[in-house]
């Protein structure tokens, strides 16, 4: 079981609790010495977006330039 803090204490320093919490660990938030919530840091880091990761996921059934109308400014 993780650390526990009172609801009033958690309200006062929520950002600090979140940033100090290691991934996968938890803090139990209590009210009147009874658990009412659990704060858990997400264990996974978000991946950085990379251009071209979806290349090949779209298949055009018709080879024409009509579907590209309006996108001229984005084309090389």
mmCIF file of the N, C-alpha and C atoms, coordinates in Angstrom:
data_MODEL
# 
_entry.id   MODEL 
# 
loop_
_atom_site.group_PDB 
_atom_site.id 
_atom_site.type_symbol 
_atom_site.label_atom_id 
_atom_site.label_alt_id 
_atom_site.label_comp_id 
_atom_site.label_asym_id 
_atom_site.label_entity_id 
_atom_site.label_seq_id 
_atom_site.pdbx_PDB_ins_code 
_atom_site.Cartn_x 
_atom_site.Cartn_y 
_atom_site.Cartn_z 
_atom_site.occupancy 
_atom_site.B_iso_or_equiv 
_atom_site.pdbx_formal_charge 
_atom_site.auth_seq_id 
_atom_site.auth_comp_id 
_atom_site.auth_asym_id 
_atom_site.auth_atom_id 
_atom_site.pdbx_PDB_model_num 
ATOM 1   N N  . UNK A 1 1  ? 0.851   -1.188 0.000   1.00 0.00 ? 1  UNK A N  1 
ATOM 2   C CA . UNK A 1 1  ? 0.000   0.000  0.000   1.00 0.00 ? 1  UNK A CA 1 
ATOM 3   C C  . UNK A 1 1  ? 0.885   1.237  0.000   1.00 0.00 ? 1  UNK A C  1 
ATOM 4   N N  . UNK A 1 2  ? 0.435   2.294  -0.667  1.00 0.00 ? 2  UNK A N  1 
ATOM 5   C CA . UNK A 1 2  ? 1.224   3.506  -0.803  1.00 0.00 ? 2  UNK A CA 1 
ATOM 6   C C  . UNK A 1 2  ? 1.068   4.425  0.391   1.00 0.00 ? 2  UNK A C  1 
ATOM 7   N N  . UNK A 1 3  ? 1.571   5.602  0.243   1.00 0.00 ? 3  UNK A N  1 
ATOM 8   C CA . UNK A 1 3  ? 1.490   6.646  1.251   1.00 0.00 ? 3  UNK A CA 1 
ATOM 9   C C  . UNK A 1 3  ? 0.060   7.155  1.325   1.00 0.00 ? 3  UNK A C  1 
ATOM 10  N N  . UNK A 1 4  ? -0.333  7.667  2.478   1.00 0.00 ? 4  UNK A N  1 
ATOM 11  C CA . UNK A 1 4  ? -1.670  8.254  2.570   1.00 0.00 ? 4  UNK A CA 1 
ATOM 12  C C  . UNK A 1 4  ? -1.559  9.703  3.043   1.00 0.00 ? 4  UNK A C  1 
ATOM 13  N N  . UNK A 1 5  ? -2.443  10.528 2.514   1.00 0.00 ? 5  UNK A N  1 
ATOM 14  C CA . UNK A 1 5  ? -2.526  11.935 2.906   1.00 0.00 ? 5  UNK A CA 1 
ATOM 15  C C  . UNK A 1 5  ? -3.993  12.291 3.085   1.00 0.00 ? 5  UNK A C  1 
ATOM 16  N N  . UNK A 1 6  ? -4.242  13.300 3.891   1.00 0.00 ? 6  UNK A N  1 
ATOM 17  C CA . UNK A 1 6  ? -5.626  13.728 4.099   1.00 0.00 ? 6  UNK A CA 1 
ATOM 18  C C  . UNK A 1 6  ? -6.116  14.498 2.873   1.00 0.00 ? 6  UNK A C  1 
ATOM 19  N N  . UNK A 1 7  ? -7.412  14.565 2.731   1.00 0.00 ? 7  UNK A N  1 
ATOM 20  C CA . UNK A 1 7  ? -8.020  15.284 1.622   1.00 0.00 ? 7  UNK A CA 1 
ATOM 21  C C  . UNK A 1 7  ? -7.607  16.752 1.635   1.00 0.00 ? 7  UNK A C  1 
ATOM 22  N N  . UNK A 1 8  ? -7.608  17.378 2.807   1.00 0.00 ? 8  UNK A N  1 
ATOM 23  C CA . UNK A 1 8  ? -7.212  18.787 2.911   1.00 0.00 ? 8  UNK A CA 1 
ATOM 24  C C  . UNK A 1 8  ? -5.761  18.994 2.492   1.00 0.00 ? 8  UNK A C  1 
ATOM 25  N N  . UNK A 1 9  ? -4.875  18.092 2.903   1.00 0.00 ? 9  UNK A N  1 
ATOM 26  C CA . UNK A 1 9  ? -3.465  18.195 2.531   1.00 0.00 ? 9  UNK A CA 1 
ATOM 27  C C  . UNK A 1 9  ? -3.301  17.989 1.021   1.00 0.00 ? 9  UNK A C  1 
ATOM 28  N N  . UNK A 1 10 ? -4.032  17.027 0.454   1.00 0.00 ? 10 UNK A N  1 
ATOM 29  C CA . UNK A 1 10 ? -3.948  16.755 -0.986  1.00 0.00 ? 10 UNK A CA 1 
ATOM 30  C C  . UNK A 1 10 ? -4.440  17.951 -1.801  1.00 0.00 ? 10 UNK A C  1 
ATOM 31  N N  . UNK A 1 11 ? -5.502  18.609 -1.333  1.00 0.00 ? 11 UNK A N  1 
ATOM 32  C CA . UNK A 1 11 ? -6.010  19.782 -2.041  1.00 0.00 ? 11 UNK A CA 1 
ATOM 33  C C  . UNK A 1 11 ? -4.983  20.895 -2.060  1.00 0.00 ? 11 UNK A C  1 
ATOM 34  N N  . UNK A 1 12 ? -4.268  21.053 -0.983  1.00 0.00 ? 12 UNK A N  1 
ATOM 35  C CA . UNK A 1 12 ? -3.307  22.135 -0.868  1.00 0.00 ? 12 UNK A CA 1 
ATOM 36  C C  . UNK A 1 12 ? -2.049  21.953 -1.700  1.00 0.00 ? 12 UNK A C  1 
ATOM 37  N N  . UNK A 1 13 ? -1.672  20.703 -1.948  1.00 0.00 ? 13 UNK A N  1 
ATOM 38  C CA . UNK A 1 13 ? -0.428  20.490 -2.683  1.00 0.00 ? 13 UNK A CA 1 
ATOM 39  C C  . UNK A 1 13 ? -0.546  19.351 -3.707  1.00 0.00 ? 13 UNK A C  1 
ATOM 40  N N  . UNK A 1 14 ? -1.625  19.360 -4.476  1.00 0.00 ? 14 UNK A N  1 
ATOM 41  C CA . UNK A 1 14 ? -1.872  18.317 -5.469  1.00 0.00 ? 14 UNK A CA 1 
ATOM 42  C C  . UNK A 1 14 ? -0.778  18.266 -6.533  1.00 0.00 ? 14 UNK A C  1 
ATOM 43  N N  . UNK A 1 15 ? -0.395  19.411 -7.078  1.00 0.00 ? 15 UNK A N  1 
ATOM 44  C CA . UNK A 1 15 ? 0.641   19.428 -8.124  1.00 0.00 ? 15 UNK A CA 1 
ATOM 45  C C  . UNK A 1 15 ? 1.944   18.843 -7.589  1.00 0.00 ? 15 UNK A C  1 
ATOM 46  N N  . UNK A 1 16 ? 2.314   19.210 -6.390  1.00 0.00 ? 16 UNK A N  1 
ATOM 47  C CA . UNK A 1 16 ? 3.547   18.693 -5.785  1.00 0.00 ? 16 UNK A CA 1 
ATOM 48  C C  . UNK A 1 16 ? 3.466   17.178 -5.594  1.00 0.00 ? 16 UNK A C  1 
ATOM 49  N N  . UNK A 1 17 ? 2.336   16.690 -5.131  1.00 0.00 ? 17 UNK A N  1 
ATOM 50  C CA . UNK A 1 17 ? 2.157   15.245 -4.947  1.00 0.00 ? 17 UNK A CA 1 
ATOM 51  C C  . UNK A 1 17 ? 2.290   14.491 -6.267  1.00 0.00 ? 17 UNK A C  1 
ATOM 52  N N  . UNK A 1 18 ? 1.695   15.029 -7.314  1.00 0.00 ? 18 UNK A N  1 
ATOM 53  C CA . UNK A 1 18 ? 1.740   14.380 -8.623  1.00 0.00 ? 18 UNK A CA 1 
ATOM 54  C C  . UNK A 1 18 ? 3.170   14.336 -9.147  1.00 0.00 ? 18 UNK A C  1 
ATOM 55  N N  . UNK A 1 19 ? 3.892   15.452 -9.080  1.00 0.00 ? 19 UNK A N  1 
ATOM 56  C CA . UNK A 1 19 ? 5.228   15.522 -9.653  1.00 0.00 ? 19 UNK A CA 1 
ATOM 57  C C  . UNK A 1 19 ? 6.258   14.721 -8.862  1.00 0.00 ? 19 UNK A C  1 
ATOM 58  N N  . UNK A 1 20 ? 6.035   14.515 -7.582  1.00 0.00 ? 20 UNK A N  1 
ATOM 59  C CA . UNK A 1 20 ? 6.972   13.745 -6.762  1.00 0.00 ? 20 UNK A CA 1 
ATOM 60  C C  . UNK A 1 20 ? 6.667   12.254 -6.777  1.00 0.00 ? 20 UNK A C  1 
ATOM 61  N N  . UNK A 1 21 ? 5.513   11.888 -7.276  1.00 0.00 ? 21 UNK A N  1 
ATOM 62  C CA . UNK A 1 21 ? 5.086   10.491 -7.259  1.00 0.00 ? 21 UNK A CA 1 
ATOM 63  C C  . UNK A 1 21 ? 5.795   9.701  -8.353  1.00 0.00 ? 21 UNK A C  1 
ATOM 64  N N  . UNK A 1 22 ? 6.543   8.652  -8.013  1.00 0.00 ? 22 UNK A N  1 
ATOM 65  C CA . UNK A 1 22 ? 7.196   7.842  -9.047  1.00 0.00 ? 22 UNK A CA 1 
ATOM 66  C C  . UNK A 1 22 ? 6.157   7.099  -9.892  1.00 0.00 ? 22 UNK A C  1 
ATOM 67  N N  . UNK A 1 23 ? 6.445   6.847  -11.174 1.00 0.00 ? 23 UNK A N  1 
ATOM 68  C CA . UNK A 1 23 ? 5.500   6.116  -12.036 1.00 0.00 ? 23 UNK A CA 1 
ATOM 69  C C  . UNK A 1 23 ? 5.133   4.761  -11.430 1.00 0.00 ? 23 UNK A C  1 
ATOM 70  N N  . UNK A 1 24 ? 3.833   4.471  -11.444 1.00 0.00 ? 24 UNK A N  1 
ATOM 71  C CA . UNK A 1 24 ? 3.340   3.202  -10.923 1.00 0.00 ? 24 UNK A CA 1 
ATOM 72  C C  . UNK A 1 24 ? 3.056   3.199  -9.429  1.00 0.00 ? 24 UNK A C  1 
ATOM 73  N N  . UNK A 1 25 ? 3.550   4.181  -8.700  1.00 0.00 ? 25 UNK A N  1 
ATOM 74  C CA . UNK A 1 25 ? 3.295   4.262  -7.260  1.00 0.00 ? 25 UNK A CA 1 
ATOM 75  C C  . UNK A 1 25 ? 1.952   4.944  -7.010  1.00 0.00 ? 25 UNK A C  1 
ATOM 76  N N  . UNK A 1 26 ? 1.471   4.860  -5.776  1.00 0.00 ? 26 UNK A N  1 
ATOM 77  C CA . UNK A 1 26 ? 0.156   5.434  -5.462  1.00 0.00 ? 26 UNK A CA 1 
ATOM 78  C C  . UNK A 1 26 ? 0.162   6.157  -4.131  1.00 0.00 ? 26 UNK A C  1 
ATOM 79  N N  . UNK A 1 27 ? -0.776  7.100  -4.019  1.00 0.00 ? 27 UNK A N  1 
ATOM 80  C CA . UNK A 1 27 ? -1.032  7.812  -2.770  1.00 0.00 ? 27 UNK A CA 1 
ATOM 81  C C  . UNK A 1 27 ? -2.514  7.648  -2.469  1.00 0.00 ? 27 UNK A C  1 
ATOM 82  N N  . UNK A 1 28 ? -2.828  7.215  -1.268  1.00 0.00 ? 28 UNK A N  1 
ATOM 83  C CA . UNK A 1 28 ? -4.212  7.067  -0.837  1.00 0.00 ? 28 UNK A CA 1 
ATOM 84  C C  . UNK A 1 28 ? -4.645  8.378  -0.185  1.00 0.00 ? 28 UNK A C  1 
ATOM 85  N N  . UNK A 1 29 ? -5.750  8.924  -0.650  1.00 0.00 ? 29 UNK A N  1 
ATOM 86  C CA . UNK A 1 29 ? -6.288  10.167 -0.095  1.00 0.00 ? 29 UNK A CA 1 
ATOM 87  C C  . UNK A 1 29 ? -7.410  9.795  0.873   1.00 0.00 ? 29 UNK A C  1 
ATOM 88  N N  . UNK A 1 30 ? -7.315  10.317 2.079   1.00 0.00 ? 30 UNK A N  1 
ATOM 89  C CA . UNK A 1 30 ? -8.276  9.951  3.121   1.00 0.00 ? 30 UNK A CA 1 
ATOM 90  C C  . UNK A 1 30 ? -9.097  11.150 3.574   1.00 0.00 ? 30 UNK A C  1 
ATOM 91  N N  . UNK A 1 31 ? -10.281 10.848 4.063   1.00 0.00 ? 31 UNK A N  1 
ATOM 92  C CA . UNK A 1 31 ? -11.150 11.849 4.682   1.00 0.00 ? 31 UNK A CA 1 
ATOM 93  C C  . UNK A 1 31 ? -11.713 11.220 5.934   1.00 0.00 ? 31 UNK A C  1 
ATOM 94  N N  . UNK A 1 32 ? -11.510 11.877 7.065   1.00 0.00 ? 32 UNK A N  1 
ATOM 95  C CA . UNK A 1 32 ? -11.900 11.327 8.365   1.00 0.00 ? 32 UNK A CA 1 
ATOM 96  C C  . UNK A 1 32 ? -11.263 9.954  8.574   1.00 0.00 ? 32 UNK A C  1 
ATOM 97  N N  . UNK A 1 33 ? -10.015 9.832  8.178   1.00 0.00 ? 33 UNK A N  1 
ATOM 98  C CA . UNK A 1 33 ? -9.194  8.632  8.328   1.00 0.00 ? 33 UNK A CA 1 
ATOM 99  C C  . UNK A 1 33 ? -9.722  7.422  7.550   1.00 0.00 ? 33 UNK A C  1 
ATOM 100 N N  . UNK A 1 34 ? -10.588 7.683  6.570   1.00 0.00 ? 34 UNK A N  1 
ATOM 101 C CA . UNK A 1 34 ? -11.104 6.629  5.702   1.00 0.00 ? 34 UNK A CA 1 
ATOM 102 C C  . UNK A 1 34 ? -10.631 6.891  4.275   1.00 0.00 ? 34 UNK A C  1 
ATOM 103 N N  . UNK A 1 35 ? -10.167 5.862  3.560   1.00 0.00 ? 35 UNK A N  1 
ATOM 104 C CA . UNK A 1 35 ? -9.733  6.077  2.173   1.00 0.00 ? 35 UNK A CA 1 
ATOM 105 C C  . UNK A 1 35 ? -10.909 6.478  1.289   1.00 0.00 ? 35 UNK A C  1 
ATOM 106 N N  . UNK A 1 36 ? -10.713 7.547  0.486   1.00 0.00 ? 36 UNK A N  1 
ATOM 107 C CA . UNK A 1 36 ? -11.768 8.010  -0.417  1.00 0.00 ? 36 UNK A CA 1 
ATOM 108 C C  . UNK A 1 36 ? -11.314 8.054  -1.874  1.00 0.00 ? 36 UNK A C  1 
ATOM 109 N N  . UNK A 1 37 ? -9.989  8.066  -2.098  1.00 0.00 ? 37 UNK A N  1 
ATOM 110 C CA . UNK A 1 37 ? -9.479  8.126  -3.474  1.00 0.00 ? 37 UNK A CA 1 
ATOM 111 C C  . UNK A 1 37 ? -8.055  7.607  -3.505  1.00 0.00 ? 37 UNK A C  1 
ATOM 112 N N  . UNK A 1 38 ? -7.629  7.273  -4.714  1.00 0.00 ? 38 UNK A N  1 
ATOM 113 C CA . UNK A 1 38 ? -6.259  6.809  -4.916  1.00 0.00 ? 38 UNK A CA 1 
ATOM 114 C C  . UNK A 1 38 ? -5.653  7.597  -6.071  1.00 0.00 ? 38 UNK A C  1 
ATOM 115 N N  . UNK A 1 39 ? -4.501  8.182  -5.855  1.00 0.00 ? 39 UNK A N  1 
ATOM 116 C CA . UNK A 1 39 ? -3.781  8.933  -6.875  1.00 0.00 ? 39 UNK A CA 1 
ATOM 117 C C  . UNK A 1 39 ? -2.642  8.047  -7.366  1.00 0.00 ? 39 UNK A C  1 
ATOM 118 N N  . UNK A 1 40 ? -2.655  7.742  -8.682  1.00 0.00 ? 40 UNK A N  1 
ATOM 119 C CA . UNK A 1 40 ? -1.640  6.863  -9.261  1.00 0.00 ? 40 UNK A CA 1 
ATOM 120 C C  . UNK A 1 40 ? -0.987  7.561  -10.439 1.00 0.00 ? 40 UNK A C  1 
ATOM 121 N N  . UNK A 1 41 ? 0.328   7.603  -10.472 1.00 0.00 ? 41 UNK A N  1 
ATOM 122 C CA . UNK A 1 41 ? 1.054   8.197  -11.596 1.00 0.00 ? 41 UNK A CA 1 
ATOM 123 C C  . UNK A 1 41 ? 1.061   7.193  -12.733 1.00 0.00 ? 41 UNK A C  1 
ATOM 124 N N  . UNK A 1 42 ? 0.738   7.645  -13.908 1.00 0.00 ? 42 UNK A N  1 
ATOM 125 C CA . UNK A 1 42 ? 0.689   6.766  -15.079 1.00 0.00 ? 42 UNK A CA 1 
ATOM 126 C C  . UNK A 1 42 ? 2.092   6.201  -15.311 1.00 0.00 ? 42 UNK A C  1 
ATOM 127 N N  . UNK A 1 43 ? 2.220   4.877  -15.467 1.00 0.00 ? 43 UNK A N  1 
ATOM 128 C CA . UNK A 1 43 ? 3.551   4.275  -15.566 1.00 0.00 ? 43 UNK A CA 1 
ATOM 129 C C  . UNK A 1 43 ? 4.240   4.465  -16.907 1.00 0.00 ? 43 UNK A C  1 
ATOM 130 N N  . UNK A 1 44 ? 3.514   4.838  -17.925 1.00 0.00 ? 44 UNK A N  1 
ATOM 131 C CA . UNK A 1 44 ? 4.072   4.898  -19.274 1.00 0.00 ? 44 UNK A CA 1 
ATOM 132 C C  . UNK A 1 44 ? 4.347   6.331  -19.668 1.00 0.00 ? 44 UNK A C  1 
ATOM 133 N N  . UNK A 1 45 ? 5.481   6.554  -20.310 1.00 0.00 ? 45 UNK A N  1 
ATOM 134 C CA . UNK A 1 45 ? 5.787   7.871  -20.846 1.00 0.00 ? 45 UNK A CA 1 
ATOM 135 C C  . UNK A 1 45 ? 5.191   7.968  -22.240 1.00 0.00 ? 45 UNK A C  1 
ATOM 136 N N  . UNK A 1 46 ? 4.736   9.141  -22.583 1.00 0.00 ? 46 UNK A N  1 
ATOM 137 C CA . UNK A 1 46 ? 4.182   9.358  -23.906 1.00 0.00 ? 46 UNK A CA 1 
ATOM 138 C C  . UNK A 1 46 ? 5.298   9.384  -24.941 1.00 0.00 ? 46 UNK A C  1 
ATOM 139 N N  . UNK A 1 47 ? 5.057   8.730  -26.064 1.00 0.00 ? 47 UNK A N  1 
ATOM 140 C CA . UNK A 1 47 ? 6.054   8.709  -27.119 1.00 0.00 ? 47 UNK A CA 1 
ATOM 141 C C  . UNK A 1 47 ? 6.032   10.011 -27.899 1.00 0.00 ? 47 UNK A C  1 
ATOM 142 N N  . UNK A 1 48 ? 7.198   10.442 -28.311 1.00 0.00 ? 48 UNK A N  1 
ATOM 143 C CA . UNK A 1 48 ? 7.309   11.645 -29.129 1.00 0.00 ? 48 UNK A CA 1 
ATOM 144 C C  . UNK A 1 48 ? 6.807   11.319 -30.525 1.00 0.00 ? 48 UNK A C  1 
ATOM 145 N N  . UNK A 1 49 ? 6.030   12.217 -31.103 1.00 0.00 ? 49 UNK A N  1 
ATOM 146 C CA . UNK A 1 49 ? 5.516   12.024 -32.456 1.00 0.00 ? 49 UNK A CA 1 
ATOM 147 C C  . UNK A 1 49 ? 6.651   12.088 -33.464 1.00 0.00 ? 49 UNK A C  1 
ATOM 148 N N  . UNK A 1 50 ? 6.577   11.192 -34.436 1.00 0.00 ? 50 UNK A N  1 
ATOM 149 C CA . UNK A 1 50 ? 7.578   11.178 -35.493 1.00 0.00 ? 50 UNK A CA 1 
ATOM 150 C C  . UNK A 1 50 ? 6.875   11.202 -36.840 1.00 0.00 ? 50 UNK A C  1 
ATOM 151 N N  . UNK A 1 51 ? 7.314   12.082 -37.734 1.00 0.00 ? 51 UNK A N  1 
ATOM 152 C CA . UNK A 1 51 ? 6.691   12.129 -39.059 1.00 0.00 ? 51 UNK A CA 1 
ATOM 153 C C  . UNK A 1 51 ? 6.900   10.807 -39.797 1.00 0.00 ? 51 UNK A C  1 
ATOM 154 N N  . UNK A 1 52 ? 5.860   10.392 -40.494 1.00 0.00 ? 52 UNK A N  1 
ATOM 155 C CA . UNK A 1 52 ? 5.966   9.198  -41.330 1.00 0.00 ? 52 UNK A CA 1 
ATOM 156 C C  . UNK A 1 52 ? 5.642   7.893  -40.642 1.00 0.00 ? 52 UNK A C  1 
ATOM 157 N N  . UNK A 1 53 ? 5.232   7.904  -39.382 1.00 0.00 ? 53 UNK A N  1 
ATOM 158 C CA . UNK A 1 53 ? 4.940   6.659  -38.673 1.00 0.00 ? 53 UNK A CA 1 
ATOM 159 C C  . UNK A 1 53 ? 3.723   5.935  -39.234 1.00 0.00 ? 53 UNK A C  1 
ATOM 160 N N  . UNK A 1 54 ? 2.837   6.645  -39.894 1.00 0.00 ? 54 UNK A N  1 
ATOM 161 C CA . UNK A 1 54 ? 1.619   6.031  -40.440 1.00 0.00 ? 54 UNK A CA 1 
ATOM 162 C C  . UNK A 1 54 ? 1.736   5.754  -41.930 1.00 0.00 ? 54 UNK A C  1 
ATOM 163 N N  . UNK A 1 55 ? 2.944   5.897  -42.452 1.00 0.00 ? 55 UNK A N  1 
ATOM 164 C CA . UNK A 1 55 ? 3.156   5.680  -43.874 1.00 0.00 ? 55 UNK A CA 1 
ATOM 165 C C  . UNK A 1 55 ? 2.734   4.259  -44.239 1.00 0.00 ? 55 UNK A C  1 
ATOM 166 N N  . UNK A 1 56 ? 1.933   4.170  -45.314 1.00 0.00 ? 56 UNK A N  1 
ATOM 167 C CA . UNK A 1 56 ? 1.454   2.867  -45.766 1.00 0.00 ? 56 UNK A CA 1 
ATOM 168 C C  . UNK A 1 56 ? 0.151   2.416  -45.134 1.00 0.00 ? 56 UNK A C  1 
ATOM 169 N N  . UNK A 1 57 ? -0.417  3.197  -44.234 1.00 0.00 ? 57 UNK A N  1 
ATOM 170 C CA . UNK A 1 57 ? -1.657  2.812  -43.570 1.00 0.00 ? 57 UNK A CA 1 
ATOM 171 C C  . UNK A 1 57 ? -2.891  3.207  -44.372 1.00 0.00 ? 57 UNK A C  1 
ATOM 172 N N  . UNK A 1 58 ? -2.728  4.067  -45.374 1.00 0.00 ? 58 UNK A N  1 
ATOM 173 C CA . UNK A 1 58 ? -3.854  4.490  -46.210 1.00 0.00 ? 58 UNK A CA 1 
ATOM 174 C C  . UNK A 1 58 ? -3.629  3.948  -47.611 1.00 0.00 ? 58 UNK A C  1 
ATOM 175 N N  . UNK A 1 59 ? -4.664  3.341  -48.145 1.00 0.00 ? 59 UNK A N  1 
ATOM 176 C CA . UNK A 1 59 ? -4.591  2.819  -49.506 1.00 0.00 ? 59 UNK A CA 1 
ATOM 177 C C  . UNK A 1 59 ? -5.569  3.585  -50.368 1.00 0.00 ? 59 UNK A C  1 
ATOM 178 N N  . UNK A 1 60 ? -5.060  4.210  -51.436 1.00 0.00 ? 60 UNK A N  1 
ATOM 179 C CA . UNK A 1 60 ? -5.918  4.921  -52.376 1.00 0.00 ? 60 UNK A CA 1 
ATOM 180 C C  . UNK A 1 60 ? -6.388  3.929  -53.431 1.00 0.00 ? 60 UNK A C  1 
ATOM 181 N N  . UNK A 1 61 ? -7.668  3.835  -53.611 1.00 0.00 ? 61 UNK A N  1 
ATOM 182 C CA . UNK A 1 61 ? -8.221  2.897  -54.576 1.00 0.00 ? 61 UNK A CA 1 
ATOM 183 C C  . UNK A 1 61 ? -8.256  3.470  -55.976 1.00 0.00 ? 61 UNK A C  1 
ATOM 184 N N  . UNK A 1 62 ? -8.157  4.787  -56.081 1.00 0.00 ? 62 UNK A N  1 
ATOM 185 C CA . UNK A 1 62 ? -8.200  5.446  -57.390 1.00 0.00 ? 62 UNK A CA 1 
ATOM 186 C C  . UNK A 1 62 ? -6.960  6.321  -57.506 1.00 0.00 ? 62 UNK A C  1 
ATOM 187 N N  . UNK A 1 63 ? -6.220  6.165  -58.585 1.00 0.00 ? 63 UNK A N  1 
ATOM 188 C CA . UNK A 1 63 ? -5.047  7.002  -58.834 1.00 0.00 ? 63 UNK A CA 1 
ATOM 189 C C  . UNK A 1 63 ? -5.462  8.211  -59.653 1.00 0.00 ? 63 UNK A C  1 
ATOM 190 N N  . UNK A 1 64 ? -5.736  9.303  -58.989 1.00 0.00 ? 64 UNK A N  1 
ATOM 191 C CA . UNK A 1 64 ? -6.064  10.544 -59.677 1.00 0.00 ? 64 UNK A CA 1 
ATOM 192 C C  . UNK A 1 64 ? -5.617  11.706 -58.801 1.00 0.00 ? 64 UNK A C  1 
ATOM 193 N N  . UNK A 1 65 ? -5.613  12.887 -59.350 1.00 0.00 ? 65 UNK A N  1 
ATOM 194 C CA . UNK A 1 65 ? -5.197  14.060 -58.592 1.00 0.00 ? 65 UNK A CA 1 
ATOM 195 C C  . UNK A 1 65 ? -6.391  14.851 -58.064 1.00 0.00 ? 65 UNK A C  1 
ATOM 196 N N  . UNK A 1 66 ? -7.599  14.378 -58.360 1.00 0.00 ? 66 UNK A N  1 
ATOM 197 C CA . UNK A 1 66 ? -8.798  15.103 -57.934 1.00 0.00 ? 66 UNK A CA 1 
ATOM 198 C C  . UNK A 1 66 ? -8.902  15.161 -56.412 1.00 0.00 ? 66 UNK A C  1 
ATOM 199 N N  . UNK A 1 67 ? -8.532  14.087 -55.738 1.00 0.00 ? 67 UNK A N  1 
ATOM 200 C CA . UNK A 1 67 ? -8.652  14.068 -54.279 1.00 0.00 ? 67 UNK A CA 1 
ATOM 201 C C  . UNK A 1 67 ? -7.635  14.996 -53.606 1.00 0.00 ? 67 UNK A C  1 
ATOM 202 N N  . UNK A 1 68 ? -6.646  15.497 -54.362 1.00 0.00 ? 68 UNK A N  1 
ATOM 203 C CA . UNK A 1 68 ? -5.636  16.398 -53.809 1.00 0.00 ? 68 UNK A CA 1 
ATOM 204 C C  . UNK A 1 68 ? -5.970  17.874 -53.984 1.00 0.00 ? 68 UNK A C  1 
ATOM 205 N N  . UNK A 1 69 ? -7.095  18.172 -54.629 1.00 0.00 ? 69 UNK A N  1 
ATOM 206 C CA . UNK A 1 69 ? -7.476  19.567 -54.835 1.00 0.00 ? 69 UNK A CA 1 
ATOM 207 C C  . UNK A 1 69 ? -7.631  20.277 -53.492 1.00 0.00 ? 69 UNK A C  1 
ATOM 208 N N  . UNK A 1 70 ? -7.055  21.443 -53.394 1.00 0.00 ? 70 UNK A N  1 
ATOM 209 C CA . UNK A 1 70 ? -7.134  22.205 -52.155 1.00 0.00 ? 70 UNK A CA 1 
ATOM 210 C C  . UNK A 1 70 ? -5.919  21.992 -51.255 1.00 0.00 ? 70 UNK A C  1 
ATOM 211 N N  . UNK A 1 71 ? -5.039  21.049 -51.589 1.00 0.00 ? 71 UNK A N  1 
ATOM 212 C CA . UNK A 1 71 ? -3.862  20.775 -50.782 1.00 0.00 ? 71 UNK A CA 1 
ATOM 213 C C  . UNK A 1 71 ? -2.570  21.171 -51.487 1.00 0.00 ? 71 UNK A C  1 
ATOM 214 N N  . UNK A 1 72 ? -2.663  21.972 -52.522 1.00 0.00 ? 72 UNK A N  1 
ATOM 215 C CA . UNK A 1 72 ? -1.495  22.342 -53.309 1.00 0.00 ? 72 UNK A CA 1 
ATOM 216 C C  . UNK A 1 72 ? -0.401  23.003 -52.455 1.00 0.00 ? 72 UNK A C  1 
ATOM 217 N N  . UNK A 1 73 ? -0.801  23.814 -51.476 1.00 0.00 ? 73 UNK A N  1 
ATOM 218 C CA . UNK A 1 73 ? 0.173   24.520 -50.671 1.00 0.00 ? 73 UNK A CA 1 
ATOM 219 C C  . UNK A 1 73 ? 0.997   23.568 -49.786 1.00 0.00 ? 73 UNK A C  1 
ATOM 220 N N  . UNK A 1 74 ? 0.513   22.376 -49.570 1.00 0.00 ? 74 UNK A N  1 
ATOM 221 C CA . UNK A 1 74 ? 1.219   21.413 -48.713 1.00 0.00 ? 74 UNK A CA 1 
ATOM 222 C C  . UNK A 1 74 ? 2.095   20.460 -49.510 1.00 0.00 ? 74 UNK A C  1 
ATOM 223 N N  . UNK A 1 75 ? 1.970   20.466 -50.809 1.00 0.00 ? 75 UNK A N  1 
ATOM 224 C CA . UNK A 1 75 ? 2.689   19.533 -51.657 1.00 0.00 ? 75 UNK A CA 1 
ATOM 225 C C  . UNK A 1 75 ? 4.058   20.102 -52.048 1.00 0.00 ? 75 UNK A C  1 
ATOM 226 N N  . UNK A 1 76 ? 5.059   19.229 -52.163 1.00 0.00 ? 76 UNK A N  1 
ATOM 227 C CA . UNK A 1 76 ? 6.402   19.704 -52.531 1.00 0.00 ? 76 UNK A CA 1 
ATOM 228 C C  . UNK A 1 76 ? 6.466   20.148 -53.968 1.00 0.00 ? 76 UNK A C  1 
# 
